[in-house]
């Protein structure tokens, strides 16, 4: 399973700049809609596009491996 670390990056960037980061801030900077950002952050089954990955990486100044984490599937019984 692929997890997008959007909420964690929002907290980290907010702490760094001294201002809470909201979806609207990301929307204004990237053009990604608020509902899409919410789905990316809250729905692990949401398919994130390469365009959105690139925009989010640029916004947060991170690499894709910092934006996303792979959680291995549990072994089958």
N, CA, C and O atoms as a Tripos MOL2 file, in Angstrom:
@<TRIPOS>MOLECULE
protein
  308   307    77     0     0
PROTEIN
NO_CHARGES

@<TRIPOS>ATOM
      1 N           0.8500   -1.1720    0.0000 N.3       1 UNK1
      2 CA          0.0000    0.0000    0.0000 C.3       1 UNK1
      3 C           0.8960    1.2360    0.0000 C.2       1 UNK1
      4 O           1.9220    1.2810    0.6790 O.2       1 UNK1
      5 N           0.4940    2.2060   -0.7560 N.am      2 UNK2
      6 CA          1.2340    3.4600   -0.8520 C.3       2 UNK2
      7 C           0.5200    4.5220   -0.0180 C.2       2 UNK2
      8 O          -0.6710    4.7670   -0.2120 O.2       2 UNK2
      9 N           1.2330    5.1430    0.8940 N.am      3 UNK3
     10 CA          0.6820    6.1900    1.7580 C.3       3 UNK3
     11 C           1.3110    7.5210    1.3560 C.2       3 UNK3
     12 O           2.5280    7.6110    1.1930 O.2       3 UNK3
     13 N           0.4860    8.5500    1.1970 N.am      4 UNK4
     14 CA          0.9890    9.8890    0.9030 C.3       4 UNK4
     15 C           1.0830   10.6480    2.2240 C.2       4 UNK4
     16 O           0.1010   10.7510    2.9600 O.2       4 UNK4
     17 N           2.2530   11.1710    2.5160 N.am      5 UNK5
     18 CA          2.5360   11.8370    3.7920 C.3       5 UNK5
     19 C           2.1620   13.3260    3.7680 C.2       5 UNK5
     20 O           2.9000   14.1600    4.2900 O.2       5 UNK5
     21 N           1.0420   13.6470    3.1740 N.am      6 UNK6
     22 CA          0.6600   15.0440    2.9850 C.3       6 UNK6
     23 C           0.4630   15.7730    4.3170 C.2       6 UNK6
     24 O           0.9700   16.8790    4.4980 O.2       6 UNK6
     25 N          -0.2620   15.1660    5.2340 N.am      7 UNK7
     26 CA         -0.5330   15.8400    6.5170 C.3       7 UNK7
     27 C           0.7530   16.1090    7.2840 C.2       7 UNK7
     28 O           0.9220   17.1830    7.8610 O.2       7 UNK7
     29 N           1.6620   15.1330    7.2930 N.am      8 UNK8
     30 CA          2.9310   15.3050    7.9990 C.3       8 UNK8
     31 C           3.7620   16.4270    7.3810 C.2       8 UNK8
     32 O           4.3840   17.2170    8.0910 O.2       8 UNK8
     33 N           3.7640   16.4860    6.0550 N.am      9 UNK9
     34 CA          4.5190   17.5370    5.3810 C.3       9 UNK9
     35 C           3.9060   18.9140    5.6370 C.2       9 UNK9
     36 O           4.6260   19.9080    5.7370 O.2       9 UNK9
     37 N           2.5880   18.9700    5.7420 N.am     10 UNK10
     38 CA          1.9220   20.2360    6.0610 C.3      10 UNK10
     39 C           2.3470   20.7250    7.4430 C.2      10 UNK10
     40 O           2.6190   21.9110    7.6280 O.2      10 UNK10
     41 N           2.4020   19.8200    8.4060 N.am     11 UNK11
     42 CA          2.8080   20.1810    9.7670 C.3      11 UNK11
     43 C           4.2620   20.6450    9.7790 C.2      11 UNK11
     44 O           4.5860   21.6650   10.3880 O.2      11 UNK11
     45 N           5.1390   19.8950    9.1070 N.am     12 UNK12
     46 CA          6.5630   20.2460    9.0850 C.3      12 UNK12
     47 C           6.8020   21.6030    8.4270 C.2      12 UNK12
     48 O           7.5430   22.4320    8.9560 O.2      12 UNK12
     49 N           6.1680   21.8290    7.2660 N.am     13 UNK13
     50 CA          6.3570   23.1070    6.5810 C.3      13 UNK13
     51 C           5.7770   24.2440    7.4190 C.2      13 UNK13
     52 O           6.3620   25.3240    7.4960 O.2      13 UNK13
     53 N           4.6330   23.9990    8.0420 N.am     14 UNK14
     54 CA          4.0220   25.0110    8.9010 C.3      14 UNK14
     55 C           4.9200   25.3910   10.0600 C.2      14 UNK14
     56 O           5.0490   26.5690   10.3930 O.2      14 UNK14
     57 N           5.5430   24.3940   10.6760 N.am     15 UNK15
     58 CA          6.4590   24.6670   11.7890 C.3      15 UNK15
     59 C           7.6760   25.4390   11.3040 C.2      15 UNK15
     60 O           8.1800   26.3230   11.9980 O.2      15 UNK15
     61 N           8.1420   25.0990   10.1100 N.am     16 UNK16
     62 CA          9.3240   25.7560    9.5620 C.3      16 UNK16
     63 C           9.0650   27.2330    9.2520 C.2      16 UNK16
     64 O           9.9120   28.0860    9.5180 O.2      16 UNK16
     65 N           7.8910   27.5270    8.6880 N.am     17 UNK17
     66 CA          7.6070   28.9230    8.3110 C.3      17 UNK17
     67 C           6.8480   29.6860    9.3970 C.2      17 UNK17
     68 O           6.6480   30.8960    9.2870 O.2      17 UNK17
     69 N           6.4260   28.9740   10.4470 N.am     18 UNK18
     70 CA          5.7260   29.6380   11.5440 C.3      18 UNK18
     71 C           4.2920   29.9900   11.2400 C.2      18 UNK18
     72 O           3.7530   30.9530   11.7850 O.2      18 UNK18
     73 N           3.6620   29.2050   10.3610 N.am     19 UNK19
     74 CA          2.2720   29.4480    9.9680 C.3      19 UNK19
     75 C           1.6260   28.1140    9.6520 C.2      19 UNK19
     76 O           2.2270   27.2710    8.9860 O.2      19 UNK19
     77 N           0.4120   27.9190   10.1220 N.am     20 UNK20
     78 CA         -0.3180   26.6900    9.8190 C.3      20 UNK20
     79 C          -0.5890   26.6260    8.3150 C.2      20 UNK20
     80 O          -1.0580   27.5970    7.7220 O.2      20 UNK20
     81 N          -0.2910   25.4820    7.7080 N.am     21 UNK21
     82 CA         -0.5450   25.2820    6.2840 C.3      21 UNK21
     83 C          -1.9250   24.6470    6.1260 C.2      21 UNK21
     84 O          -2.2160   23.6240    6.7470 O.2      21 UNK21
     85 N          -2.7640   25.2460    5.3050 N.am     22 UNK22
     86 CA         -4.0960   24.7140    5.0290 C.3      22 UNK22
     87 C          -4.1470   24.2310    3.5820 C.2      22 UNK22
     88 O          -3.3020   24.5920    2.7630 O.2      22 UNK22
     89 N          -5.1480   23.4120    3.2830 N.am     23 UNK23
     90 CA         -5.3100   22.9560    1.9040 C.3      23 UNK23
     91 C          -5.4100   24.1410    0.9430 C.2      23 UNK23
     92 O          -4.9190   24.0730   -0.1830 O.2      23 UNK23
     93 N          -6.0430   25.2210    1.3870 N.am     24 UNK24
     94 CA         -6.1820   26.3930    0.5220 C.3      24 UNK24
     95 C          -4.8130   26.9670    0.1460 C.2      24 UNK24
     96 O          -4.6260   27.4180   -0.9830 O.2      24 UNK24
     97 N          -3.8660   26.9560    1.0700 N.am     25 UNK25
     98 CA         -2.5120   27.4390    0.7700 C.3      25 UNK25
     99 C          -1.8710   26.5870   -0.3230 C.2      25 UNK25
    100 O          -1.2400   27.1050   -1.2440 O.2      25 UNK25
    101 N          -2.0470   25.2660   -0.2020 N.am     26 UNK26
    102 CA         -1.4770   24.3720   -1.2100 C.3      26 UNK26
    103 C          -2.1880   24.5520   -2.5380 C.2      26 UNK26
    104 O          -1.5480   24.5690   -3.5890 O.2      26 UNK26
    105 N          -3.5130   24.6860   -2.4970 N.am     27 UNK27
    106 CA         -4.2960   24.9070   -3.7160 C.3      27 UNK27
    107 C          -3.8320   26.1710   -4.4310 C.2      27 UNK27
    108 O          -3.6340   26.1660   -5.6460 O.2      27 UNK27
    109 N          -3.6590   27.2460   -3.6790 N.am     28 UNK28
    110 CA         -3.2470   28.5190   -4.2820 C.3      28 UNK28
    111 C          -1.8710   28.4180   -4.9350 C.2      28 UNK28
    112 O          -1.6180   29.0610   -5.9540 O.2      28 UNK28
    113 N          -0.9820   27.6120   -4.3510 N.am     29 UNK29
    114 CA          0.3830   27.4980   -4.8680 C.3      29 UNK29
    115 C           0.5130   26.4640   -5.9850 C.2      29 UNK29
    116 O           1.3770   26.5950   -6.8510 O.2      29 UNK29
    117 N          -0.3470   25.4260   -5.9720 N.am     30 UNK30
    118 CA         -0.1640   24.3270   -6.9140 C.3      30 UNK30
    119 C          -1.2800   24.1890   -7.9410 C.2      30 UNK30
    120 O          -1.0780   23.6120   -9.0090 O.2      30 UNK30
    121 N          -2.4570   24.7200   -7.6180 N.am     31 UNK31
    122 CA         -3.6000   24.5450   -8.5070 C.3      31 UNK31
    123 C          -4.3500   23.2430   -8.2740 C.2      31 UNK31
    124 O          -5.3320   22.9670   -8.9620 O.2      31 UNK31
    125 N          -3.9030   22.4350   -7.3110 N.am     32 UNK32
    126 CA         -4.6040   21.1860   -6.9890 C.3      32 UNK32
    127 C          -5.8190   21.5320   -6.1260 C.2      32 UNK32
    128 O          -5.6940   22.2360   -5.1230 O.2      32 UNK32
    129 N          -6.9790   21.0410   -6.5170 N.am     33 UNK33
    130 CA         -8.2120   21.3640   -5.8060 C.3      33 UNK33
    131 C          -8.2230   20.8890   -4.3630 C.2      33 UNK33
    132 O          -7.5670   19.9080   -4.0140 O.2      33 UNK33
    133 N          -8.9720   21.5940   -3.5350 N.am     34 UNK34
    134 CA         -9.0600   21.2640   -2.1170 C.3      34 UNK34
    135 C          -9.6330   19.8620   -1.9120 C.2      34 UNK34
    136 O          -9.1460   19.1130   -1.0650 O.2      34 UNK34
    137 N         -10.6610   19.5040   -2.6780 N.am     35 UNK35
    138 CA        -11.2440   18.1620   -2.5110 C.3      35 UNK35
    139 C         -10.2460   17.0850   -2.9180 C.2      35 UNK35
    140 O         -10.2080   16.0190   -2.3040 O.2      35 UNK35
    141 N          -9.4450   17.3440   -3.9360 N.am     36 UNK36
    142 CA         -8.4160   16.3920   -4.3480 C.3      36 UNK36
    143 C          -7.3480   16.2590   -3.2700 C.2      36 UNK36
    144 O          -6.9100   15.1500   -2.9640 O.2      36 UNK36
    145 N          -6.9290   17.3780   -2.6970 N.am     37 UNK37
    146 CA         -5.9400   17.3340   -1.6120 C.3      37 UNK37
    147 C          -6.4750   16.5420   -0.4210 C.2      37 UNK37
    148 O          -5.7360   15.7720    0.1920 O.2      37 UNK37
    149 N          -7.7350   16.7230   -0.0940 N.am     38 UNK38
    150 CA         -8.3470   15.9910    1.0000 C.3      38 UNK38
    151 C          -8.3590   14.4900    0.7080 C.2      38 UNK38
    152 O          -8.0530   13.6840    1.5860 O.2      38 UNK38
    153 N          -8.7110   14.1170   -0.5190 N.am     39 UNK39
    154 CA         -8.7020   12.6950   -0.8900 C.3      39 UNK39
    155 C          -7.2910   12.1250   -0.8320 C.2      39 UNK39
    156 O          -7.0960   11.0060   -0.3580 O.2      39 UNK39
    157 N          -6.3080   12.8790   -1.3070 N.am     40 UNK40
    158 CA         -4.9140   12.4250   -1.2680 C.3      40 UNK40
    159 C          -4.4930   12.1810    0.1770 C.2      40 UNK40
    160 O          -3.8400   11.1810    0.4780 O.2      40 UNK40
    161 N          -4.8660   13.0930    1.0690 N.am     41 UNK41
    162 CA         -4.4400   13.0130    2.4640 C.3      41 UNK41
    163 C          -5.1740   11.9340    3.2550 C.2      41 UNK41
    164 O          -4.5930   11.3200    4.1500 O.2      41 UNK41
    165 N          -6.4430   11.6990    2.9350 N.am     42 UNK42
    166 CA         -7.2780   10.8590    3.7940 C.3      42 UNK42
    167 C          -7.6770    9.5070    3.2260 C.2      42 UNK42
    168 O          -8.1710    8.6560    3.9650 O.2      42 UNK42
    169 N          -7.4750    9.2890    1.9380 N.am     43 UNK43
    170 CA         -7.9090    8.0450    1.3150 C.3      43 UNK43
    171 C          -6.7060    7.3090    0.7460 C.2      43 UNK43
    172 O          -6.2040    7.6820   -0.3140 O.2      43 UNK43
    173 N          -6.2330    6.2690    1.4300 N.am     44 UNK44
    174 CA         -5.0470    5.5570    0.9350 C.3      44 UNK44
    175 C          -5.2820    4.8610   -0.4000 C.2      44 UNK44
    176 O          -4.3200    4.4700   -1.0600 O.2      44 UNK44
    177 N          -6.5280    4.6960   -0.8110 N.am     45 UNK45
    178 CA         -6.8250    4.0540   -2.0870 C.3      45 UNK45
    179 C          -6.9490    5.0530   -3.2360 C.2      45 UNK45
    180 O          -7.1870    4.6530   -4.3760 O.2      45 UNK45
    181 N          -6.7910    6.3360   -2.9530 N.am     46 UNK46
    182 CA         -6.8750    7.3600   -4.0060 C.3      46 UNK46
    183 C          -5.6530    7.2500   -4.9190 C.2      46 UNK46
    184 O          -4.5180    7.1820   -4.4470 O.2      46 UNK46
    185 N          -5.8960    7.2330   -6.2090 N.am     47 UNK47
    186 CA         -4.8030    7.1880   -7.1840 C.3      47 UNK47
    187 C          -4.3150    8.5990   -7.4430 C.2      47 UNK47
    188 O          -5.0230    9.4070   -8.0440 O.2      47 UNK47
    189 N          -3.1160    8.8950   -6.9920 N.am     48 UNK48
    190 CA         -2.5390   10.2230   -7.1660 C.3      48 UNK48
    191 C          -1.8130   10.2660   -8.5090 C.2      48 UNK48
    192 O          -1.0770    9.3420   -8.8550 O.2      48 UNK48
    193 N          -2.0220   11.3310   -9.2510 N.am     49 UNK49
    194 CA         -1.4050   11.4470  -10.5730 C.3      49 UNK49
    195 C           0.0500   11.9030  -10.4640 C.2      49 UNK49
    196 O           0.4600   12.4930   -9.4650 O.2      49 UNK49
    197 N           0.8130   11.6150  -11.5110 N.am     50 UNK50
    198 CA          2.2050   12.0530  -11.5530 C.3      50 UNK50
    199 C           2.3030   13.5710  -11.5330 C.2      50 UNK50
    200 O           3.2450   14.1240  -10.9670 O.2      50 UNK50
    201 N           1.3540   14.2380  -12.1360 N.am     51 UNK51
    202 CA          1.3470   15.7080  -12.1410 C.3      51 UNK51
    203 C           1.2020   16.2290  -10.7190 C.2      51 UNK51
    204 O           1.8940   17.1670  -10.3250 O.2      51 UNK51
    205 N           0.3010   15.6200   -9.9470 N.am     52 UNK52
    206 CA          0.1030   16.0530   -8.5620 C.3      52 UNK52
    207 C           1.3120   15.7110   -7.7030 C.2      52 UNK52
    208 O           1.6940   16.4940   -6.8320 O.2      52 UNK52
    209 N           1.9170   14.5540   -7.9370 N.am     53 UNK53
    210 CA          3.1350   14.1990   -7.2040 C.3      53 UNK53
    211 C           4.2070   15.2480   -7.4420 C.2      53 UNK53
    212 O           4.8480   15.7120   -6.5000 O.2      53 UNK53
    213 N           4.3990   15.6170   -8.6860 N.am     54 UNK54
    214 CA          5.4200   16.6200   -9.0160 C.3      54 UNK54
    215 C           5.1190   17.9690   -8.3710 C.2      54 UNK54
    216 O           6.0140   18.5990   -7.8070 O.2      54 UNK54
    217 N           3.8780   18.4140   -8.4480 N.am     55 UNK55
    218 CA          3.5040   19.7020   -7.8600 C.3      55 UNK55
    219 C           3.6930   19.7080   -6.3410 C.2      55 UNK55
    220 O           4.1910   20.6810   -5.7760 O.2      55 UNK55
    221 N           3.2900   18.6130   -5.6830 N.am     56 UNK56
    222 CA          3.4330   18.5370   -4.2340 C.3      56 UNK56
    223 C           4.9020   18.4610   -3.8300 C.2      56 UNK56
    224 O           5.3040   19.0760   -2.8430 O.2      56 UNK56
    225 N           5.6990   17.7190   -4.5770 N.am     57 UNK57
    226 CA          7.1300   17.6480   -4.2740 C.3      57 UNK57
    227 C           7.7790   19.0240   -4.3950 C.2      57 UNK57
    228 O           8.5980   19.4020   -3.5570 O.2      57 UNK57
    229 N           7.4170   19.7680   -5.4300 N.am     58 UNK58
    230 CA          7.9730   21.1180   -5.5960 C.3      58 UNK58
    231 C           7.4950   22.0450   -4.4740 C.2      58 UNK58
    232 O           8.2790   22.8270   -3.9360 O.2      58 UNK58
    233 N           6.2130   21.9570   -4.1240 N.am     59 UNK59
    234 CA          5.6740   22.8330   -3.0810 C.3      59 UNK59
    235 C           6.3700   22.6000   -1.7460 C.2      59 UNK59
    236 O           6.7200   23.5510   -1.0470 O.2      59 UNK59
    237 N           6.5700   21.3210   -1.3930 N.am     60 UNK60
    238 CA          7.1770   20.9940   -0.1030 C.3      60 UNK60
    239 C           8.6970   20.8780   -0.1730 C.2      60 UNK60
    240 O           9.3500   20.6550    0.8460 O.2      60 UNK60
    241 N           9.2610   21.0290   -1.3710 N.am     61 UNK61
    242 CA         10.7170   20.8900   -1.5760 C.3      61 UNK61
    243 C          11.2220   19.5390   -1.0660 C.2      61 UNK61
    244 O          12.1750   19.4610   -0.2900 O.2      61 UNK61
    245 N          10.5500   18.4790   -1.5280 N.am     62 UNK62
    246 CA         10.9230   17.1210   -1.1470 C.3      62 UNK62
    247 C          11.0280   16.2490   -2.3930 C.2      62 UNK62
    248 O          10.5960   16.6370   -3.4780 O.2      62 UNK62
    249 N          11.6030   15.0770   -2.2200 N.am     63 UNK63
    250 CA         11.6370   14.0610   -3.2690 C.3      63 UNK63
    251 C          10.4100   13.1670   -3.1130 C.2      63 UNK63
    252 O           9.7920   13.1490   -2.0480 O.2      63 UNK63
    253 N          10.0460   12.4200   -4.1700 N.am     64 UNK64
    254 CA          8.8730   11.5460   -4.0640 C.3      64 UNK64
    255 C           8.9480   10.5520   -2.9080 C.2      64 UNK64
    256 O           7.9160   10.2110   -2.3300 O.2      64 UNK64
    257 N          10.1450   10.0810   -2.5580 N.am     65 UNK65
    258 CA         10.2400    9.1210   -1.4550 C.3      65 UNK65
    259 C           9.9560    9.7730   -0.0980 C.2      65 UNK65
    260 O           9.6960    9.0710    0.8790 O.2      65 UNK65
    261 N          10.0020   11.0930   -0.0290 N.am     66 UNK66
    262 CA          9.6250   11.7960    1.1940 C.3      66 UNK66
    263 C           8.1280   12.1080    1.2000 C.2      66 UNK66
    264 O           7.5170   12.2390    2.2600 O.2      66 UNK66
    265 N           7.5550   12.2240    0.0200 N.am     67 UNK67
    266 CA          6.1190   12.4850   -0.1080 C.3      67 UNK67
    267 C           5.3060   11.2160    0.1420 C.2      67 UNK67
    268 O           4.2030   11.2750    0.6860 O.2      67 UNK67
    269 N           5.8570   10.0690   -0.2600 N.am     68 UNK68
    270 CA          5.1140    8.8170   -0.1850 C.3      68 UNK68
    271 C           5.9150    7.7530    0.5570 C.2      68 UNK68
    272 O           7.1460    7.7570    0.5520 O.2      68 UNK68
    273 N           5.1880    6.8470    1.1900 N.am     69 UNK69
    274 CA          5.7840    5.7200    1.8920 C.3      69 UNK69
    275 C           5.0780    4.4460    1.4460 C.2      69 UNK69
    276 O           3.8530    4.4190    1.3310 O.2      69 UNK69
    277 N           5.8460    3.3970    1.1970 N.am     70 UNK70
    278 CA          5.2540    2.1020    0.8510 C.3      70 UNK70
    279 C           5.1580    1.2650    2.1220 C.2      70 UNK70
    280 O           6.1510    1.0320    2.8120 O.2      70 UNK70
    281 N           3.9490    0.8230    2.4080 N.am     71 UNK71
    282 CA          3.6830   -0.0720    3.5340 C.3      71 UNK71
    283 C           3.4700   -1.4580    2.9220 C.2      71 UNK71
    284 O           2.5540   -1.6400    2.1190 O.2      71 UNK71
    285 N           4.2970   -2.4300    3.2860 N.am     72 UNK72
    286 CA          4.1210   -3.7640    2.6910 C.3      72 UNK72
    287 C           2.7780   -4.3880    3.0780 C.2      72 UNK72
    288 O           2.2910   -4.2080    4.1940 O.2      72 UNK72
    289 N           2.2060   -5.1090    2.1480 N.am     73 UNK73
    290 CA          0.9760   -5.8310    2.4370 C.3      73 UNK73
    291 C           1.2860   -6.9520    3.4160 C.2      73 UNK73
    292 O           2.3740   -7.5250    3.3760 O.2      73 UNK73
    293 N           0.3450   -7.2700    4.2940 N.am     74 UNK74
    294 CA          0.5880   -8.3920    5.2190 C.3      74 UNK74
    295 C           0.6860   -9.6960    4.4400 C.2      74 UNK74
    296 O           0.0610   -9.8360    3.3880 O.2      74 UNK74
    297 N           1.4570  -10.6460    4.9390 N.am     75 UNK75
    298 CA          1.5670  -11.9240    4.2290 C.3      75 UNK75
    299 C           0.2310  -12.6550    4.2060 C.2      75 UNK75
    300 O          -0.5570  -12.5820    5.1500 O.2      75 UNK75
    301 N           0.0000  -13.3550    3.1120 N.am     76 UNK76
    302 CA         -1.2430  -14.1180    3.0010 C.3      76 UNK76
    303 C          -1.1320  -15.3750    3.8580 C.2      76 UNK76
    304 O          -0.0550  -15.9520    4.0090 O.2      76 UNK76
    305 N          -2.2670  -15.7830    4.4120 N.am     77 UNK77
    306 CA         -2.2830  -16.9770    5.2800 C.3      77 UNK77
    307 C          -2.7010  -18.1830    4.4950 C.2      77 UNK77
    308 O          -2.7760  -19.2820    5.0440 O.2      77 UNK77
@<TRIPOS>BOND
     1     1     2 1
     2     2     3 1
     3     3     4 2
     4     3     5 am
     5     5     6 1
     6     6     7 1
     7     7     8 2
     8     7     9 am
     9     9    10 1
    10    10    11 1
    11    11    12 2
    12    11    13 am
    13    13    14 1
    14    14    15 1
    15    15    16 2
    16    15    17 am
    17    17    18 1
    18    18    19 1
    19    19    20 2
    20    19    21 am
    21    21    22 1
    22    22    23 1
    23    23    24 2
    24    23    25 am
    25    25    26 1
    26    26    27 1
    27    27    28 2
    28    27    29 am
    29    29    30 1
    30    30    31 1
    31    31    32 2
    32    31    33 am
    33    33    34 1
    34    34    35 1
    35    35    36 2
    36    35    37 am
    37    37    38 1
    38    38    39 1
    39    39    40 2
    40    39    41 am
    41    41    42 1
    42    42    43 1
    43    43    44 2
    44    43    45 am
    45    45    46 1
    46    46    47 1
    47    47    48 2
    48    47    49 am
    49    49    50 1
    50    50    51 1
    51    51    52 2
    52    51    53 am
    53    53    54 1
    54    54    55 1
    55    55    56 2
    56    55    57 am
    57    57    58 1
    58    58    59 1
    59    59    60 2
    60    59    61 am
    61    61    62 1
    62    62    63 1
    63    63    64 2
    64    63    65 am
    65    65    66 1
    66    66    67 1
    67    67    68 2
    68    67    69 am
    69    69    70 1
    70    70    71 1
    71    71    72 2
    72    71    73 am
    73    73    74 1
    74    74    75 1
    75    75    76 2
    76    75    77 am
    77    77    78 1
    78    78    79 1
    79    79    80 2
    80    79    81 am
    81    81    82 1
    82    82    83 1
    83    83    84 2
    84    83    85 am
    85    85    86 1
    86    86    87 1
    87    87    88 2
    88    87    89 am
    89    89    90 1
    90    90    91 1
    91    91    92 2
    92    91    93 am
    93    93    94 1
    94    94    95 1
    95    95    96 2
    96    95    97 am
    97    97    98 1
    98    98    99 1
    99    99   100 2
   100    99   101 am
   101   101   102 1
   102   102   103 1
   103   103   104 2
   104   103   105 am
   105   105   106 1
   106   106   107 1
   107   107   108 2
   108   107   109 am
   109   109   110 1
   110   110   111 1
   111   111   112 2
   112   111   113 am
   113   113   114 1
   114   114   115 1
   115   115   116 2
   116   115   117 am
   117   117   118 1
   118   118   119 1
   119   119   120 2
   120   119   121 am
   121   121   122 1
   122   122   123 1
   123   123   124 2
   124   123   125 am
   125   125   126 1
   126   126   127 1
   127   127   128 2
   128   127   129 am
   129   129   130 1
   130   130   131 1
   131   131   132 2
   132   131   133 am
   133   133   134 1
   134   134   135 1
   135   135   136 2
   136   135   137 am
   137   137   138 1
   138   138   139 1
   139   139   140 2
   140   139   141 am
   141   141   142 1
   142   142   143 1
   143   143   144 2
   144   143   145 am
   145   145   146 1
   146   146   147 1
   147   147   148 2
   148   147   149 am
   149   149   150 1
   150   150   151 1
   151   151   152 2
   152   151   153 am
   153   153   154 1
   154   154   155 1
   155   155   156 2
   156   155   157 am
   157   157   158 1
   158   158   159 1
   159   159   160 2
   160   159   161 am
   161   161   162 1
   162   162   163 1
   163   163   164 2
   164   163   165 am
   165   165   166 1
   166   166   167 1
   167   167   168 2
   168   167   169 am
   169   169   170 1
   170   170   171 1
   171   171   172 2
   172   171   173 am
   173   173   174 1
   174   174   175 1
   175   175   176 2
   176   175   177 am
   177   177   178 1
   178   178   179 1
   179   179   180 2
   180   179   181 am
   181   181   182 1
   182   182   183 1
   183   183   184 2
   184   183   185 am
   185   185   186 1
   186   186   187 1
   187   187   188 2
   188   187   189 am
   189   189   190 1
   190   190   191 1
   191   191   192 2
   192   191   193 am
   193   193   194 1
   194   194   195 1
   195   195   196 2
   196   195   197 am
   197   197   198 1
   198   198   199 1
   199   199   200 2
   200   199   201 am
   201   201   202 1
   202   202   203 1
   203   203   204 2
   204   203   205 am
   205   205   206 1
   206   206   207 1
   207   207   208 2
   208   207   209 am
   209   209   210 1
   210   210   211 1
   211   211   212 2
   212   211   213 am
   213   213   214 1
   214   214   215 1
   215   215   216 2
   216   215   217 am
   217   217   218 1
   218   218   219 1
   219   219   220 2
   220   219   221 am
   221   221   222 1
   222   222   223 1
   223   223   224 2
   224   223   225 am
   225   225   226 1
   226   226   227 1
   227   227   228 2
   228   227   229 am
   229   229   230 1
   230   230   231 1
   231   231   232 2
   232   231   233 am
   233   233   234 1
   234   234   235 1
   235   235   236 2
   236   235   237 am
   237   237   238 1
   238   238   239 1
   239   239   240 2
   240   239   241 am
   241   241   242 1
   242   242   243 1
   243   243   244 2
   244   243   245 am
   245   245   246 1
   246   246   247 1
   247   247   248 2
   248   247   249 am
   249   249   250 1
   250   250   251 1
   251   251   252 2
   252   251   253 am
   253   253   254 1
   254   254   255 1
   255   255   256 2
   256   255   257 am
   257   257   258 1
   258   258   259 1
   259   259   260 2
   260   259   261 am
   261   261   262 1
   262   262   263 1
   263   263   264 2
   264   263   265 am
   265   265   266 1
   266   266   267 1
   267   267   268 2
   268   267   269 am
   269   269   270 1
   270   270   271 1
   271   271   272 2
   272   271   273 am
   273   273   274 1
   274   274   275 1
   275   275   276 2
   276   275   277 am
   277   277   278 1
   278   278   279 1
   279   279   280 2
   280   279   281 am
   281   281   282 1
   282   282   283 1
   283   283   284 2
   284   283   285 am
   285   285   286 1
   286   286   287 1
   287   287   288 2
   288   287   289 am
   289   289   290 1
   290   290   291 1
   291   291   292 2
   292   291   293 am
   293   293   294 1
   294   294   295 1
   295   295   296 2
   296   295   297 am
   297   297   298 1
   298   298   299 1
   299   299   300 2
   300   299   301 am
   301   301   302 1
   302   302   303 1
   303   303   304 2
   304   303   305 am
   305   305   306 1
   306   306   307 1
   307   307   308 2
@<TRIPOS>SUBSTRUCTURE
     1 UNK1         2 RESIDUE 1 A UNK
     2 UNK2         6 RESIDUE 1 A UNK
     3 UNK3        10 RESIDUE 1 A UNK
     4 UNK4        14 RESIDUE 1 A UNK
     5 UNK5        18 RESIDUE 1 A UNK
     6 UNK6        22 RESIDUE 1 A UNK
     7 UNK7        26 RESIDUE 1 A UNK
     8 UNK8        30 RESIDUE 1 A UNK
     9 UNK9        34 RESIDUE 1 A UNK
    10 UNK10       38 RESIDUE 1 A UNK
    11 UNK11       42 RESIDUE 1 A UNK
    12 UNK12       46 RESIDUE 1 A UNK
    13 UNK13       50 RESIDUE 1 A UNK
    14 UNK14       54 RESIDUE 1 A UNK
    15 UNK15       58 RESIDUE 1 A UNK
    16 UNK16       62 RESIDUE 1 A UNK
    17 UNK17       66 RESIDUE 1 A UNK
    18 UNK18       70 RESIDUE 1 A UNK
    19 UNK19       74 RESIDUE 1 A UNK
    20 UNK20       78 RESIDUE 1 A UNK
    21 UNK21       82 RESIDUE 1 A UNK
    22 UNK22       86 RESIDUE 1 A UNK
    23 UNK23       90 RESIDUE 1 A UNK
    24 UNK24       94 RESIDUE 1 A UNK
    25 UNK25       98 RESIDUE 1 A UNK
    26 UNK26      102 RESIDUE 1 A UNK
    27 UNK27      106 RESIDUE 1 A UNK
    28 UNK28      110 RESIDUE 1 A UNK
    29 UNK29      114 RESIDUE 1 A UNK
    30 UNK30      118 RESIDUE 1 A UNK
    31 UNK31      122 RESIDUE 1 A UNK
    32 UNK32      126 RESIDUE 1 A UNK
    33 UNK33      130 RESIDUE 1 A UNK
    34 UNK34      134 RESIDUE 1 A UNK
    35 UNK35      138 RESIDUE 1 A UNK
    36 UNK36      142 RESIDUE 1 A UNK
    37 UNK37      146 RESIDUE 1 A UNK
    38 UNK38      150 RESIDUE 1 A UNK
    39 UNK39      154 RESIDUE 1 A UNK
    40 UNK40      158 RESIDUE 1 A UNK
    41 UNK41      162 RESIDUE 1 A UNK
    42 UNK42      166 RESIDUE 1 A UNK
    43 UNK43      170 RESIDUE 1 A UNK
    44 UNK44      174 RESIDUE 1 A UNK
    45 UNK45      178 RESIDUE 1 A UNK
    46 UNK46      182 RESIDUE 1 A UNK
    47 UNK47      186 RESIDUE 1 A UNK
    48 UNK48      190 RESIDUE 1 A UNK
    49 UNK49      194 RESIDUE 1 A UNK
    50 UNK50      198 RESIDUE 1 A UNK
    51 UNK51      202 RESIDUE 1 A UNK
    52 UNK52      206 RESIDUE 1 A UNK
    53 UNK53      210 RESIDUE 1 A UNK
    54 UNK54      214 RESIDUE 1 A UNK
    55 UNK55      218 RESIDUE 1 A UNK
    56 UNK56      222 RESIDUE 1 A UNK
    57 UNK57      226 RESIDUE 1 A UNK
    58 UNK58      230 RESIDUE 1 A UNK
    59 UNK59      234 RESIDUE 1 A UNK
    60 UNK60      238 RESIDUE 1 A UNK
    61 UNK61      242 RESIDUE 1 A UNK
    62 UNK62      246 RESIDUE 1 A UNK
    63 UNK63      250 RESIDUE 1 A UNK
    64 UNK64      254 RESIDUE 1 A UNK
    65 UNK65      258 RESIDUE 1 A UNK
    66 UNK66      262 RESIDUE 1 A UNK
    67 UNK67      266 RESIDUE 1 A UNK
    68 UNK68      270 RESIDUE 1 A UNK
    69 UNK69      274 RESIDUE 1 A UNK
    70 UNK70      278 RESIDUE 1 A UNK
    71 UNK71      282 RESIDUE 1 A UNK
    72 UNK72      286 RESIDUE 1 A UNK
    73 UNK73      290 RESIDUE 1 A UNK
    74 UNK74      294 RESIDUE 1 A UNK
    75 UNK75      298 RESIDUE 1 A UNK
    76 UNK76      302 RESIDUE 1 A UNK
    77 UNK77      306 RESIDUE 1 A UNK
